[in-house]
Amino acid sequence: MILEVLAHLSRDELINLLVAQEAHHGAEIAALTARLGELERRLGLNSRTSGKPPSSDGLKKPPRTRSLRQPSGKKPGGQKGHKGETLCQVAEPDATVDHYPKACSRCASALTPDMAAGYSARQLFDLPKPQPVIVTEHRAHRCRCGQCGAETRASFPEGVAAPVQYGRRIVAMAVYLLQYHLLPEDRLAELMGDLFGVKLAPATIAGMSRSCVGRFRRFVDVVCEQVTAAPVKHLDETGFRVGGRTQWLHIAATALLTFYRVSAKRGSLLAGVIGIVVHDHWKPYFTMPGVLHALCNAHHLRELQALIEIEKEAWAGKMQRLLRRACHAANLARKRGVPLNPDLVERFRRSYDAITAEAIAFHEAQPPLAPPPAKGGAKRRGRKRRRTGHNLVLRLQARKEDTLRFLIDPAVPFTNNQAEQDGRMMKLKQKISGGFRSQQGADDFAVIRSFISTARKQGWNVIQALMQDPETLIPRLRMA
């Protein structure tokens, strides 16, 4: 059939058909080549050249010697002036064991303790032998009045509400190991039995955790209020599996406060935020009213590293060196307690502008990317495709003030590592458990972890804090 059609075509028509087919094939080859290059670029990305987590690297993890950190030139180990911590002898040990020689080392004569002329001491630090649980019985006595004969019974202490129950120390220990050290409930039950002789059922442990949520709810609400009102706060979000569906854990934190919340929508932003928010350039954050922004430069360094290693773009190395030098200068000024020299800030800004201009000129001189083939032969709409480096430099140019805010405000850090560190253990919980069965379980976990993370940052003993009335801890909260 095709041969019959071709036989009726003239020579010119046949040539035009072949030219059209060649052009079509050339466009397809160009599109496939561009797609292959994009797939190869994606395969080359890892945790040090993108925002991918280290767990995604698999068995082909990048060598540790290729870290984004640059050599400092210092010797390994503690530096001069570093306050070290080591085990020291105590003045009054809990127990003393005396050892006396039995015979003289020279003449072999018998020796007795009465002949002691001095001693040298060595101390062993060890844990006490686990003790069985201590049972305290509270007795509320009734007294008969000598005047009217009525009997009055004493009240039980607050919290002693059942004929048999566990005390606050056991509850605090169970919640601490369950929600902070992320032990599964079955293993935690075994541990409590082995160490303390307390036989807890997994359901009992879950009930203890649930009871703490009600106690800590107001404390966490106060933490949320203080984080939103803090001059500088870190924001981040990460996926969470709840009931087999993806939900989102939102993190709002400072150096002394941590607030977690779980939401079904990633775009459910924290309300009432003021001041400066540090984040990783997720676009919905820019819709928050009345705030200034500071972008995470650790993300920028990783993206630039990908351009250096994979795309071989020279400007990326210059921008990476500039950001590192600016970070170093800002850190030195912060340690000295003085603002960065305005002339130095201006030099950094001019260099920043020059590098972005160079990068834009480089990309505008590149041949345009072939658009991917549209489905069904329809004409593609929308803006023209840009290379990854082109998109990055346009972003750096448009968000220059947000990228370099750490230079003019000492309270603004170079990265958003605070929020990422606060989210790291939450991801570990997901790896251990795979997710949460219910929304209530996820919400309870967020409340308790908000309390525990804040307690750690405040320098409190977590177990002691879990035992106390949270109302007494609220006045002790420090914001800075």
Secondary structure, DSSP 8 states (H G I E B T S, - for coil): -HHHHHHTS-HHHHHHHHHHHHHHHHHHHHHHHHHHHHHHHHHT--TTTSS--GGGGTTS---GGG-SS------SS--TT---------SS-S-------SB-TTT--B--GGG--------------------------EEE-TTT--EEE----TT--SSS---HHHHHHHHIIIIIS---HHHHHHHHHHHH-----HHHHHHHHHHHHHHHHHHHHHHHHHHHHSSEEEEEEEEEEETTEEEEEEEEE-SS-EEEEEES-TT---TT--EEEEES--GGGGG-TTEEEEE-HHHHHHHHHHIIIII--HHHHHHHHHHHHHHHHHHHHHHHTS---HHHHHHHHHHHHHHHHHHHHHHHTS--------GGG----SS----HHHHHHHHHHHTHHHHSHHHH-TTS-SS-HHHHHHHHHHHHHHHHH-SBSSHHHHHHHHHHHHHHHHHHHHT--HHHHHHS-HHHHGGG----
